[in-house]
Amino acid sequence: MVVLNRWLARRLWAPFERTLHQLQGYDVRHHQVLHLPDTRIEEFTQLNRALTSMSQRVANDYTTLKEFTENAAHETRTPLAIMQAKLEQLLQLPDLPAAAAPLIRDLYTATQRLTRLHQSLTLLSKIENRQFVAAEPVRLEEVLREKLHQLEDFIHAKRLRLEVSLTAVPALPLHPALVDSLVSNLLHNAIRHNHEGGLLRVLLTATELEITNTGPALRAKEQPAQFFERFRKHNMASDSPGLGLSIVQRIGELYGFDIHYAYAPEQALHTLRVVF
């Protein structure tokens, strides 16, 4: 009798289990629409039809939002570039009125910040929409050396003490643009929030990338997770849009990397670790 009851229960709930299995594998970013068949049980049939209809609406809404984001990013890029170019030309005019120069410089600075914000938000949108599919073998130590070379002037300007230890690791299958963004944002963050004569340490091993910098003390109410929030700034006067670590986190999620933040109050050291 017990065996019969179990068999009947499994048979009764089999349609629900199949529906649950499809729901667990559902991902709107793949533009999926659930196709759930009718069953012999009326209530499960109604549930499947409702879920199929809902997934169609969700997929349509997601596509509409994705297209709007792409169109907005494309249509605003050119006007921003024109504004910046025209303001540069104005600043170079020999007969520019003295009273107008500070106003134009403020406009130019604001346009630069808006351009950086536009680029960061566009990148975040592309990452979240999984538009960086292609991958190729990338050697992280080479990317780090190149980026550190590019940032030499910024490092010297703050008289930072640079400590670098790069282990040659096997090439990782990554999208080159995302690796560039990951490394750039980590290094820029460590330099921007450092102080004059501070420490910048870059360590690469076979299992992780670790970047440590001296910087402002962590405030009592601040939590590590807050640093990955969008538009989060430690220094509100910074020209940064506050999206760098959000981009790092999204890239980490895309490739299954673990991102960890640690703070050592004794030396006021901030450390970001990317575990592969």
C-alpha positions as CSV (number, residue, x, y, z in Angstrom):
1,M,0.0,0.0,0.0
2,V,2.8,2.4,0.9
3,V,4.6,1.6,-2.4
4,L,1.4,2.3,-4.3
5,N,0.9,5.6,-2.6
6,R,4.4,6.7,-3.4
7,W,4.0,5.7,-7.0
8,L,0.7,7.6,-7.2
9,A,2.3,10.7,-5.6
10,R,5.2,10.7,-8.0
11,R,2.8,10.3,-10.9
12,L,0.6,13.1,-9.6
13,W,3.4,15.5,-9.1
14,A,5.5,14.6,-12.1
15,P,4.1,17.5,-14.3
16,F,4.8,20.0,-11.4
17,E,8.4,18.7,-11.1
18,R,8.9,19.1,-14.9
19,T,7.6,22.7,-14.6
20,L,9.9,23.4,-11.7
21,H,12.9,22.0,-13.6
22,Q,12.2,24.4,-16.5
23,L,11.8,27.4,-14.1
24,Q,15.1,26.6,-12.4
25,G,16.9,26.8,-15.8
26,Y,15.1,29.9,-16.9
27,D,17.3,33.0,-17.8
28,V,15.6,36.0,-19.4
29,R,19.0,37.1,-20.7
30,H,18.9,34.2,-23.1
31,H,15.6,35.5,-24.5
32,Q,13.9,32.3,-23.4
33,V,10.2,31.8,-23.5
34,L,8.9,28.9,-21.4
35,H,7.0,26.2,-23.4
36,L,5.1,24.3,-20.8
37,P,2.7,21.6,-22.1
38,D,-0.9,21.0,-20.9
39,T,-1.2,18.1,-18.4
40,R,-4.0,15.8,-17.3
41,I,-4.4,17.8,-14.2
42,E,-6.4,21.0,-14.8
43,E,-4.7,23.1,-12.1
44,F,-1.2,22.3,-13.4
45,T,-2.4,23.1,-16.9
46,Q,-3.6,26.5,-15.7
47,L,-0.3,27.1,-13.9
48,N,1.7,26.2,-17.0
49,R,-0.3,28.4,-19.3
50,A,0.1,31.3,-16.8
51,L,3.9,30.8,-16.6
52,T,4.2,30.5,-20.4
53,S,2.3,33.8,-20.8
54,M,4.3,35.5,-18.1
55,S,7.7,34.4,-19.6
56,Q,6.6,35.8,-23.0
57,R,5.8,39.2,-21.4
58,V,9.1,39.2,-19.5
59,A,11.1,38.3,-22.6
60,N,9.4,41.0,-24.6
61,D,10.0,43.6,-21.8
62,Y,13.6,42.6,-21.5
63,T,14.1,42.9,-25.3
64,T,12.5,46.3,-25.3
65,L,14.6,47.5,-22.4
66,K,17.8,46.1,-24.0
67,E,17.1,47.8,-27.3
68,F,16.3,51.1,-25.6
69,T,19.6,50.9,-23.7
70,E,21.6,50.1,-26.8
71,N,19.9,52.9,-28.8
72,A,20.3,55.4,-26.0
73,A,24.0,54.6,-25.7
74,H,24.5,54.9,-29.5
75,E,22.5,58.1,-30.0
76,T,24.1,60.0,-27.1
77,R,27.7,59.0,-27.9
78,T,28.1,61.4,-30.9
79,P,26.5,64.5,-29.3
80,L,28.8,64.1,-26.3
81,A,31.8,63.8,-28.6
82,I,30.7,66.9,-30.5
83,M,30.2,68.9,-27.3
84,Q,33.6,68.0,-26.0
85,A,35.3,68.9,-29.3
86,K,33.6,72.2,-29.6
87,L,34.4,73.2,-26.0
88,E,38.1,72.3,-26.6
89,Q,38.0,74.6,-29.7
90,L,36.5,77.4,-27.6
91,L,39.2,77.0,-24.9
92,Q,41.9,77.4,-27.6
93,L,40.5,80.7,-29.0
94,P,43.1,83.5,-28.6
95,D,40.5,86.2,-28.0
96,L,38.4,84.2,-25.5
97,P,37.0,86.7,-23.0
98,A,38.5,86.2,-19.5
99,A,35.1,86.0,-17.9
100,A,34.0,83.2,-20.2
101,A,37.1,81.0,-19.8
102,P,36.2,79.6,-16.3
103,L,32.6,78.9,-17.4
104,I,33.8,77.0,-20.5
105,R,36.3,75.0,-18.5
106,D,33.6,74.0,-16.0
107,L,31.4,72.9,-18.9
108,Y,34.3,71.0,-20.5
109,T,35.0,69.2,-17.2
110,A,31.3,68.4,-16.7
111,T,31.2,67.0,-20.3
112,Q,34.3,64.8,-19.6
113,R,32.6,63.4,-16.5
114,L,29.4,62.8,-18.4
115,T,31.4,61.0,-21.1
116,R,33.1,58.7,-18.6
117,L,29.7,58.0,-16.9
118,H,28.3,57.2,-20.3
119,Q,31.1,54.8,-21.1
120,S,30.9,53.1,-17.7
121,L,27.1,52.6,-17.8
122,T,27.3,51.3,-21.4
123,L,29.9,48.8,-20.4
124,L,27.9,47.6,-17.4
125,S,24.8,47.2,-19.6
126,K,26.8,45.1,-22.1
127,I,28.2,42.9,-19.4
128,E,24.8,42.3,-17.8
129,N,23.4,41.5,-21.3
130,R,26.2,39.0,-21.9
131,Q,27.3,40.8,-25.1
132,F,31.0,39.8,-24.5
133,V,30.8,36.2,-25.6
134,A,34.0,35.8,-27.6
135,A,37.0,34.8,-25.5
136,E,40.7,34.2,-26.3
137,P,43.7,33.2,-24.2
138,V,44.9,36.1,-22.2
139,R,48.0,36.3,-20.1
140,L,47.2,38.4,-17.0
141,E,50.9,39.2,-16.2
142,E,51.3,40.9,-19.6
143,V,48.1,42.9,-19.2
144,L,49.3,44.1,-15.7
145,R,52.7,45.1,-16.9
146,E,51.2,47.1,-19.8
147,K,48.7,48.8,-17.5
148,L,51.3,49.7,-14.9
149,H,53.5,51.1,-17.6
150,Q,50.6,53.3,-18.9
151,L,49.9,54.5,-15.4
152,E,53.5,55.4,-14.5
153,D,52.9,59.1,-14.6
154,F,50.0,58.9,-12.2
155,I,52.0,56.7,-9.8
156,H,55.0,59.0,-9.9
157,A,52.7,62.1,-9.5
158,K,51.6,60.7,-6.1
159,R,55.1,59.4,-5.3
160,L,53.7,56.0,-4.6
161,R,55.9,53.1,-3.4
162,L,55.2,50.4,-6.0
163,E,55.7,46.7,-5.1
164,V,55.0,44.3,-7.9
165,S,55.2,40.5,-8.0
166,L,53.8,38.9,-11.1
167,T,53.9,35.1,-11.5
168,A,53.6,33.8,-15.0
169,V,50.3,32.0,-15.0
170,P,48.5,29.9,-17.7
171,A,46.5,32.0,-20.1
172,L,42.9,32.4,-19.1
173,P,40.0,32.3,-21.7
174,L,38.6,35.8,-21.4
175,H,37.4,38.6,-23.5
176,P,40.3,41.0,-24.0
177,A,38.2,44.2,-23.5
178,L,36.8,42.9,-20.2
179,V,40.3,41.9,-18.9
180,D,41.5,45.4,-19.8
181,S,38.5,47.0,-17.9
182,L,39.0,44.7,-14.9
183,V,42.7,45.5,-14.5
184,S,42.3,49.2,-15.3
185,N,39.5,49.8,-12.8
186,L,41.4,47.9,-10.0
187,L,44.6,49.9,-10.6
188,H,42.8,53.3,-11.0
189,N,40.9,52.6,-7.8
190,A,44.1,51.9,-5.9
191,I,45.8,55.0,-7.2
192,R,42.9,57.4,-7.0
193,H,42.1,56.5,-3.3
194,N,45.8,56.4,-2.3
195,H,47.6,59.3,-0.5
196,E,50.9,61.0,-1.3
197,G,53.9,58.7,-0.7
198,G,51.6,55.7,-0.1
199,L,51.9,52.1,-1.0
200,L,50.6,50.3,-4.2
201,R,51.2,46.6,-4.1
202,V,50.3,44.3,-7.1
203,L,50.6,40.5,-6.6
204,L,49.6,37.9,-9.2
205,T,49.7,34.1,-8.4
206,A,48.3,31.1,-10.2
207,T,45.0,31.4,-8.3
208,E,44.4,35.1,-7.6
209,L,45.2,38.8,-8.3
210,E,45.7,40.9,-5.2
211,I,45.9,44.7,-5.3
212,T,46.7,46.6,-2.0
213,N,46.9,50.3,-1.4
214,T,47.1,52.7,1.5
215,G,44.2,55.1,1.8
216,P,41.6,56.8,4.0
217,A,40.5,54.9,7.1
218,L,37.3,52.9,6.8
219,R,34.5,54.8,8.5
220,A,32.7,53.0,11.3
221,K,29.4,52.6,9.4
222,E,30.9,51.5,6.1
223,Q,30.5,47.9,5.1
224,P,32.7,46.1,2.4
225,A,29.7,45.3,0.3
226,Q,28.9,49.0,-0.1
227,F,32.1,49.6,-2.1
228,F,30.6,47.6,-5.0
229,E,27.4,49.6,-5.1
230,R,26.9,51.8,-8.2
231,F,27.8,55.5,-7.9
232,R,29.5,54.7,-4.5
233,K,32.3,57.2,-3.8
234,H,34.6,57.4,-0.8
235,N,35.5,61.0,-1.9
236,M,32.4,62.9,-3.2
237,A,34.7,65.4,-4.8
238,S,36.2,62.8,-7.1
239,D,35.8,63.0,-10.8
240,S,35.1,59.3,-10.9
241,P,31.5,58.3,-11.7
242,G,31.7,55.7,-8.9
243,L,31.2,52.7,-11.1
244,G,34.7,51.1,-11.2
245,L,34.2,48.4,-8.6
246,S,30.6,47.7,-9.8
247,I,32.2,46.9,-13.2
248,V,34.8,44.7,-11.5
249,Q,32.1,42.8,-9.6
250,R,30.0,42.2,-12.8
251,I,33.0,41.0,-14.7
252,G,33.8,38.7,-11.8
253,E,30.3,37.3,-11.8
254,L,30.4,36.7,-15.6
255,Y,33.5,34.6,-15.3
256,G,32.9,33.0,-11.9
257,F,35.6,34.9,-10.1
258,D,35.3,35.6,-6.4
259,I,35.9,39.3,-5.5
260,H,37.0,40.0,-1.9
261,Y,37.7,43.2,-0.1
262,A,39.7,43.5,3.2
263,Y,40.8,46.4,5.3
264,A,43.8,46.4,7.7
265,P,43.2,49.3,10.1
266,E,46.7,49.1,11.6
267,Q,48.4,50.2,8.4
268,A,45.2,51.6,6.7
269,L,45.6,49.1,3.9
270,H,42.8,48.3,1.5
271,T,43.1,45.1,-0.4
272,L,41.0,43.8,-3.3
273,R,41.4,40.1,-4.3
274,V,40.2,38.5,-7.5
275,V,40.2,34.7,-7.0
276,F,40.1,32.8,-10.3
